[in-house]
Structures are given as C-alpha cells and as structure tokens.
Amino acid sequence: MRFLALLRKELRESLPWMLLAAIILLGIGGFLLREQANLGRPNWYYSSFTPGSVVEPYQLTRSSPLQMTGSWLFITSIGLGLVLAVRHFWIPHFTRTWPFLLHRSVSRQMILGAKLTAATVAFVVSLGSVWVGLYWYACRPELCEVPPPVRIFIEGWLFIVVGLVAYLVAALVDLSKARWYTTKIFGLAFATVVICIIFSQWRLSWAFAIVIIGIVVLLSQIIDTFLNREF
C-alpha cells in the first residue's frame, strides 16, 4: 500500500507533463498525417507527372506519412524524459526535501522504485498510446493507399525507450556527487554513445539490445548511488 501511495504521488506530479507530451505528439502528428494524406493522394500525386517525361524509379513510391511524425516522437520523448527527471530528482534536490522524504517510514528502494515505475508508466501512457493511435490512423485505407510498414511502428517504440534513457541519464547526473570533470559526466557520455550506436544500426533487434544494455548499466549506477548517498 505504501508503494501504491508513493506511485500515485509521483504520477500525480507527472500528470501535467504527461498530458503536455501527449497533446504535442497528437497535435503535430495528426496534423502531419492529414497534410501528407491530402497532398499525397494517388490521383493528385501521379497526375503531377508530365506525359512523356522521364520519371525516376524513386518517384514512383512515396515515403510513409508516419516518418515525419516519428521525428517529432523522438524529440517529444527526449523532452519528456528530461522534464520528468527534473521533476523526480532535481526539484527535491533544489528544494532540499530529500531528507524529509527519505526519513519517512518507507525504504529507499521503495521510493526509487516508485519514481522509476511512474516514469515508465508516463512514457507508455502519454507517448505509447498516442503512437499506437497514430499508427492505426495512418493504416486507414481512406487516408493512405499504402499502409505504413510495421518497422516504422517498432522504430517509434524504440524512440520512446530512448526517452527513458534520457530520463535515467538526467537522474544519474543529479544523484552523482562527483564533479563534472570526473565521473559525473560518465552517464551523459555513455548515453550519447548508446544513442549514436542505436541510430547507426539497421537491424532493430540489435538496436533494442543495445538500448536495453544501456538501461541496465544506467539503472545499476542509479540504484547504487541512490542507496548509498548521504542526502
């Protein structure tokens, strides 16, 4: 029951940012889908070719309208991760409320678990549900003559998980008491390398494996630092 109470508290404090991220993604994504669908209907698109002109092969196929939406999903996911990390870890540090929270009749493991669980729920609910809705909308035959491939849908979830990596990095940076020129910058540098490797991978299985390894490494550092740090 104590864990559920902590989880409700964290979710309540995260709710405004969850709603903001969902509104941004839904508004921009829905607008882009409608615009690309209106401008890219088959009759309009292929009627723009001049009879007798040479048409390049790549002009016969068009990119999925979800590709531009995926870019905004990545930006929104990174932004949500940073904002939630600030709300969960940086603000208690600035307001000096960590001692009050840690000296309650709950363990540190429970407090950290509630924050991490709330962040995961926030990503799944605010971004994951919207992304599923946008993909379903893009698959409607009256909107787009060719449904977007499943790979784009999976890549969207990869972007959401990358946002969780940004959340963990920002949390680790706040929890670390080391100086910037020593080990404090480790989390930021490590996450940058992980993200660069992910975007250099063509196989989604390798990309997910790399991001999972990165999350495990960051989580181990956060747990060790949080349980042993003197606030």
Secondary structure as GFF3:
##gff-version 3
##sequence-region A 1 231
A	DSSP	alpha_helix	2	39	.	.	.	ID=ss1
A	DSSP	alpha_helix	42	47	.	.	.	ID=ss2
A	DSSP	three_ten_helix	57	60	.	.	.	ID=ss3
A	DSSP	alpha_helix	66	85	.	.	.	ID=ss4
A	DSSP	pi_helix	86	90	.	.	.	ID=ss5
A	DSSP	alpha_helix	91	94	.	.	.	ID=ss6
A	DSSP	alpha_helix	98	102	.	.	.	ID=ss7
A	DSSP	alpha_helix	108	122	.	.	.	ID=ss8
A	DSSP	pi_helix	123	128	.	.	.	ID=ss9
A	DSSP	alpha_helix	129	138	.	.	.	ID=ss10
A	DSSP	alpha_helix	150	175	.	.	.	ID=ss11
A	DSSP	three_ten_helix	183	185	.	.	.	ID=ss12
A	DSSP	alpha_helix	186	199	.	.	.	ID=ss13
A	DSSP	alpha_helix	204	228	.	.	.	ID=ss14
###
